[in-house]
Amino acid sequence: MTTRVKVVQYGIGPIGVSCLRTVLSKSKHIELVGVIDIDPLKVGKDVSEILGLSQKTGVLVSSDASAVLSSTKPDVVLHTTSSFLARMYDQLILCASHGAHVVSSTEELAYPYHRHPAIATELDKVAKENGVTLFGTGVNPGYAMDALALMATGVCNSVKSITVNREVNAGLRRLPLQQKVGAGITREAFEEKKATGMFGHIGLVESIRLIADGMGWTITKIVEQLDPVISPKQVETPFLVVEKGQVAGIHHHAYGYDGDELLITLDLKMFVGAENPRDEVVAESDPPMNLLVKGGIFGDTATVATLINSIPLVIGASPGLKTAIDIALPRAFGTR
């Protein structure tokens, strides 16, 4: 890429703020031209105030997305607003209609065709009409429990099944993540949250569908199970305290079957105090594959990296709604 990519950051929660820092650190390759957020405490402020920088950037936070997109004409929008596609897909359509590629951290966008088929069709249509790419990614879904598993099979002659194990020490992560997994609540409160259907990790179903699509496998049934991890002792994080007997986090697992045959197992443990953090891909295959990332992939940093490293990939992709199996192999971008 010979010219700097013009980027707008859409949403500046914890992940969006981290994206801003990384974008500014890659100023040789990326030009930040706009920031969109609805938080009245942030609107109107220079990005430097949000990040605690001494030097002004000249880029102000605005709540008027259409005005920002019209005036800045970005090449790419980094989108970090919500996990749930039905709540915000109009934001993606707005970006596409202004001729901007989108890289989004929305978990349900990683593989939306089964959960939201009508929305997926509309997004693909609008993206193609405007000659842009819409892409959902992140560390999970988007890499650790799906794309990495698919890449592991690239040296296999045959594959019978895939198992992915991910264990995360949530105590090292940001406060919203600790709250997302229920750290510090009671078992009863956990069950109440679980009953809403909007608690736990968002994306295991998307990851199963993504793996199956990449492998050419038929999945006739998906079974999910969400259980609390109860802390055996008091554990403190920089943000909260989990008492002995309280919920430390989640054990969320999902299974993909073709008839009675189990093809894909995804096992996610994300809790405060996890002592064996890791990412592991095991394929029953020829040759057998067992990939282990000791210590695990640190999600807060890796999520931002996947978003920004996808910038040149979406620019180089054909127009439409894309998933991790549709674009080029991810790799670091703008490191020098």
C-alpha positions as CSV (number, residue, x, y, z in Angstrom):
1,M,0.0,0.0,0.0
2,T,1.7,3.2,-1.2
3,T,-0.7,5.8,0.2
4,R,-2.1,6.2,3.7
5,V,-5.5,4.7,4.3
6,K,-8.2,7.1,5.5
7,V,-9.9,5.6,8.6
8,V,-12.9,6.5,10.7
9,Q,-13.3,4.9,14.1
10,Y,-17.0,4.2,14.8
11,G,-17.6,3.6,18.6
12,I,-15.1,4.4,21.3
13,G,-15.7,2.1,24.2
14,P,-12.6,0.3,25.6
15,I,-11.9,-1.6,22.3
16,G,-12.5,1.5,20.2
17,V,-10.2,3.6,22.3
18,S,-7.5,0.9,21.9
19,C,-8.1,1.0,18.2
20,L,-7.5,4.8,18.2
21,R,-4.2,4.4,20.0
22,T,-3.0,1.8,17.5
23,V,-4.2,3.7,14.5
24,L,-2.3,6.8,15.6
25,S,0.8,4.7,16.2
26,K,0.6,3.6,12.6
27,S,0.4,7.1,11.1
28,K,2.9,6.2,8.4
29,H,0.2,3.9,6.9
30,I,-3.1,5.1,8.4
31,E,-4.7,8.5,8.6
32,L,-7.4,9.0,11.3
33,V,-9.9,11.3,9.7
34,G,-13.0,10.9,11.9
35,V,-14.4,9.5,15.1
36,I,-18.1,8.6,15.8
37,D,-19.7,8.0,19.2
38,I,-23.0,8.9,21.0
39,D,-21.6,9.4,24.5
40,P,-22.3,13.0,25.4
41,L,-19.2,13.0,27.6
42,K,-17.0,12.4,24.6
43,V,-18.8,14.2,21.8
44,G,-17.0,17.4,20.7
45,K,-13.7,16.5,22.3
46,D,-10.5,16.2,20.4
47,V,-9.2,12.6,20.3
48,S,-6.2,13.7,22.3
49,E,-8.5,14.4,25.3
50,I,-10.0,10.9,25.0
51,L,-6.6,9.3,25.0
52,G,-4.9,11.6,27.4
53,L,-2.4,12.9,24.9
54,S,-0.7,16.3,25.2
55,Q,-0.8,17.1,21.5
56,K,-4.1,17.8,19.7
57,T,-5.0,15.6,16.8
58,G,-7.5,17.9,15.2
59,V,-10.0,15.1,15.0
60,L,-13.1,15.7,17.1
61,V,-15.6,13.1,18.3
62,S,-19.0,13.5,16.6
63,S,-22.4,11.9,17.2
64,D,-23.5,12.6,13.6
65,A,-22.3,9.5,11.7
66,S,-23.7,10.5,8.3
67,A,-22.0,13.9,8.5
68,V,-18.6,12.4,9.5
69,L,-18.8,9.9,6.7
70,S,-19.9,12.5,4.1
71,S,-17.2,15.0,5.0
72,T,-14.2,12.6,5.5
73,K,-14.9,10.0,2.8
74,P,-13.0,7.3,4.6
75,D,-11.5,4.3,2.9
76,V,-12.3,2.1,5.9
77,V,-14.5,2.3,9.0
78,L,-13.3,0.5,12.1
79,H,-16.6,-0.4,13.8
80,T,-16.8,-1.4,17.5
81,T,-20.3,-0.7,18.8
82,S,-22.3,-3.9,19.7
83,S,-22.1,-7.7,19.8
84,F,-25.6,-8.1,18.4
85,L,-26.2,-7.5,14.7
86,A,-29.9,-6.8,14.8
87,R,-29.3,-3.8,17.0
88,M,-26.9,-2.0,14.7
89,Y,-26.8,-3.4,11.2
90,D,-28.2,0.0,10.0
91,Q,-24.8,1.5,11.0
92,L,-23.1,-0.9,8.6
93,I,-25.5,-0.1,5.8
94,L,-24.8,3.6,6.4
95,C,-21.1,3.1,6.2
96,A,-21.4,1.1,3.0
97,S,-23.8,3.6,1.4
98,H,-21.0,6.2,1.9
99,G,-18.6,4.0,0.0
100,A,-16.5,2.9,2.9
101,H,-15.2,-0.6,3.6
102,V,-16.1,-1.8,7.2
103,V,-14.1,-4.0,9.6
104,S,-16.3,-4.7,12.6
105,S,-15.9,-6.4,15.9
106,T,-19.6,-7.4,16.0
107,E,-19.5,-11.0,17.0
108,E,-22.6,-12.0,15.1
109,L,-21.2,-10.5,11.9
110,A,-18.4,-13.1,11.9
111,Y,-20.8,-15.6,10.3
112,P,-24.3,-14.1,10.2
113,Y,-25.9,-16.3,7.5
114,H,-27.8,-18.7,9.9
115,R,-28.7,-16.5,12.8
116,H,-29.6,-13.4,10.6
117,P,-30.2,-14.6,7.0
118,A,-32.3,-11.6,6.0
119,I,-29.9,-9.1,7.4
120,A,-26.9,-10.9,5.8
121,T,-28.6,-10.8,2.4
122,E,-29.3,-7.1,2.8
123,L,-25.7,-6.3,3.9
124,D,-24.3,-8.2,1.0
125,K,-26.6,-6.5,-1.5
126,V,-25.8,-3.0,-0.2
127,A,-22.0,-3.7,0.0
128,K,-22.0,-4.9,-3.6
129,E,-24.1,-2.0,-4.9
130,N,-21.5,0.4,-3.4
131,G,-18.4,-1.6,-4.3
132,V,-17.2,-2.2,-0.7
133,T,-16.5,-5.0,1.7
134,L,-18.1,-5.6,5.0
135,F,-16.2,-7.9,7.3
136,G,-16.7,-9.1,10.9
137,T,-13.6,-10.2,12.8
138,G,-12.0,-10.3,16.2
139,V,-10.0,-12.7,18.3
140,N,-13.0,-14.8,19.1
141,P,-14.9,-15.2,16.9
142,G,-12.7,-14.5,13.9
143,Y,-9.4,-16.2,14.8
144,A,-8.7,-18.2,18.0
145,M,-11.7,-20.7,17.8
146,D,-12.3,-20.8,14.1
147,A,-9.8,-19.3,11.6
148,L,-6.8,-20.7,13.5
149,A,-8.5,-24.1,13.4
150,L,-9.1,-24.0,9.7
151,M,-5.5,-22.9,9.0
152,A,-4.3,-25.9,11.1
153,T,-5.9,-28.3,8.6
154,G,-4.0,-26.8,5.7
155,V,-1.4,-29.6,5.9
156,C,-3.9,-32.4,6.4
157,N,-4.9,-35.0,3.8
158,S,-8.1,-35.8,5.8
159,V,-9.9,-34.5,8.8
160,K,-12.5,-36.4,10.9
161,S,-13.1,-33.8,13.6
162,I,-11.9,-30.6,15.2
163,T,-11.7,-29.6,18.8
164,V,-10.8,-26.1,20.1
165,N,-10.1,-25.4,23.7
166,R,-9.7,-21.8,24.9
167,E,-9.1,-20.9,28.6
168,V,-8.9,-17.2,29.5
169,N,-7.9,-15.6,32.8
170,A,-10.6,-12.9,32.8
171,G,-8.9,-11.3,35.8
172,L,-6.3,-9.8,33.4
173,R,-8.9,-8.4,31.0
174,R,-10.8,-5.2,30.9
175,L,-13.8,-4.5,33.3
176,P,-16.5,-4.9,30.7
177,L,-15.2,-8.4,29.9
178,Q,-15.2,-9.4,33.6
179,Q,-18.7,-8.1,33.9
180,K,-19.7,-9.9,30.7
181,V,-18.7,-13.3,32.2
182,G,-20.5,-12.5,35.5
183,A,-17.4,-12.3,37.7
184,G,-18.5,-11.6,41.3
185,I,-22.2,-12.4,41.0
186,T,-24.1,-15.1,42.7
187,R,-25.1,-18.4,41.1
188,E,-28.7,-17.3,41.2
189,A,-27.9,-14.1,39.4
190,F,-26.0,-16.1,36.8
191,E,-29.0,-18.2,36.1
192,E,-31.2,-15.1,35.8
193,K,-28.8,-13.6,33.3
194,K,-28.5,-16.9,31.4
195,A,-32.3,-17.0,31.0
196,T,-32.2,-13.8,29.0
197,G,-30.4,-15.5,26.2
198,M,-28.0,-12.6,25.9
199,F,-25.4,-13.6,28.4
200,G,-22.1,-15.5,28.1
201,H,-19.9,-15.6,25.1
202,I,-21.4,-14.4,21.8
203,G,-20.0,-16.2,18.8
204,L,-19.6,-20.0,19.4
205,V,-22.4,-20.8,17.0
206,E,-20.9,-18.5,14.5
207,S,-17.5,-20.2,14.9
208,I,-19.0,-23.6,14.4
209,R,-20.7,-22.5,11.2
210,L,-17.5,-20.8,10.0
211,I,-15.4,-23.9,10.5
212,A,-18.0,-26.1,8.9
213,D,-18.3,-23.9,5.9
214,G,-14.5,-23.8,5.5
215,M,-14.3,-27.5,5.8
216,G,-17.3,-28.2,3.5
217,W,-19.0,-30.1,6.3
218,T,-22.8,-30.3,6.9
219,I,-24.0,-29.4,10.4
220,T,-27.5,-30.6,11.2
221,K,-27.5,-29.8,14.9
222,I,-25.7,-27.5,17.3
223,V,-25.8,-28.0,21.0
224,E,-24.7,-25.2,23.4
225,Q,-24.2,-25.4,27.1
226,L,-23.4,-22.5,29.5
227,D,-22.3,-23.2,33.1
228,P,-20.9,-21.0,35.8
229,V,-17.4,-21.4,37.1
230,I,-17.5,-21.1,40.9
231,S,-14.5,-19.6,42.6
232,P,-12.9,-21.9,45.2
233,K,-11.3,-18.8,46.9
234,Q,-11.3,-15.0,47.0
235,V,-9.7,-13.5,44.0
236,E,-9.1,-9.8,43.4
237,T,-8.7,-8.0,40.1
238,P,-7.9,-4.3,39.4
239,F,-11.6,-3.8,39.1
240,L,-13.5,-6.1,41.4
241,V,-13.4,-8.9,44.0
242,V,-14.7,-12.4,43.5
243,E,-15.5,-14.0,46.9
244,K,-15.2,-17.8,47.5
245,G,-18.4,-19.4,46.3
246,Q,-19.3,-16.6,43.9
247,V,-19.2,-16.9,40.1
248,A,-15.7,-16.4,38.7
249,G,-16.9,-16.6,35.0
250,I,-18.2,-19.0,32.4
251,H,-17.7,-22.4,30.9
252,H,-19.4,-22.2,27.6
253,H,-19.2,-25.1,25.2
254,A,-20.8,-25.9,21.8
255,Y,-21.0,-29.0,19.7
256,G,-21.6,-29.3,16.0
257,Y,-23.1,-32.6,14.7
258,D,-23.9,-34.1,11.3
259,G,-26.6,-36.5,12.3
260,D,-25.2,-38.4,15.3
261,E,-21.6,-37.7,14.3
262,L,-19.8,-35.1,16.4
263,L,-17.6,-33.0,14.0
264,I,-16.8,-29.8,15.9
265,T,-16.2,-29.2,19.7
266,L,-15.6,-25.7,21.0
267,D,-14.8,-25.5,24.7
268,L,-14.4,-22.0,26.2
269,K,-13.5,-21.3,29.8
270,M,-13.3,-17.6,30.7
271,F,-13.1,-16.8,34.4
272,V,-11.2,-14.8,37.0
273,G,-8.3,-16.9,38.4
274,A,-7.8,-19.3,35.5
275,E,-4.5,-21.0,36.1
276,N,-3.9,-22.6,32.7
277,P,-4.7,-20.0,30.1
278,R,-4.2,-21.4,26.6
279,D,-5.5,-21.7,23.1
280,E,-5.5,-25.2,21.7
281,V,-6.6,-26.7,18.4
282,V,-6.8,-30.5,18.1
283,A,-7.7,-32.1,14.8
284,E,-8.3,-35.8,14.4
285,S,-6.6,-35.9,11.1
286,D,-3.9,-37.3,8.8
287,P,-1.4,-36.2,9.9
288,P,-2.8,-35.4,13.4
289,M,-2.6,-31.8,14.5
290,N,-2.3,-30.3,17.9
291,L,-1.5,-26.6,18.1
292,L,-1.0,-25.0,21.5
293,V,-0.6,-21.3,22.3
294,K,0.9,-21.3,25.8
295,G,-0.6,-18.6,28.0
296,G,-3.3,-18.0,25.4
297,I,-4.0,-15.2,22.9
298,F,-4.5,-12.0,25.0
299,G,-7.9,-10.9,23.8
300,D,-7.9,-7.2,24.4
301,T,-4.7,-6.6,22.4
302,A,-5.5,-9.3,19.8
303,T,-9.0,-8.0,19.1
304,V,-7.6,-4.6,18.2
305,A,-4.8,-6.2,16.1
306,T,-7.3,-8.3,14.1
307,L,-9.4,-5.3,13.3
308,I,-6.5,-3.1,12.1
309,N,-4.6,-5.9,10.4
310,S,-7.7,-6.5,8.3
311,I,-7.6,-3.0,6.8
312,P,-5.5,-4.0,3.7
313,L,-7.4,-7.3,3.4
314,V,-10.8,-5.7,3.0
315,I,-9.4,-3.1,0.6
316,G,-8.1,-6.0,-1.5
317,A,-11.2,-8.1,-1.3
318,S,-14.1,-8.2,-3.8
319,P,-17.2,-6.3,-2.8
320,G,-19.8,-7.9,-0.5
321,L,-20.3,-9.4,2.9
322,K,-17.2,-11.5,3.8
323,T,-16.1,-13.9,6.5
324,A,-12.6,-15.1,7.5
325,I,-12.7,-17.8,4.8
326,D,-13.3,-15.3,2.0
327,I,-10.4,-13.0,2.4
328,A,-6.6,-13.3,2.4
329,L,-4.6,-14.9,5.2
330,P,-4.4,-12.5,8.2
331,R,-1.0,-11.1,9.0
332,A,0.4,-8.0,10.8
333,F,0.1,-4.7,9.0
334,G,2.1,-1.5,9.3
335,T,4.7,-2.7,11.8
336,R,7.5,-0.7,10.3
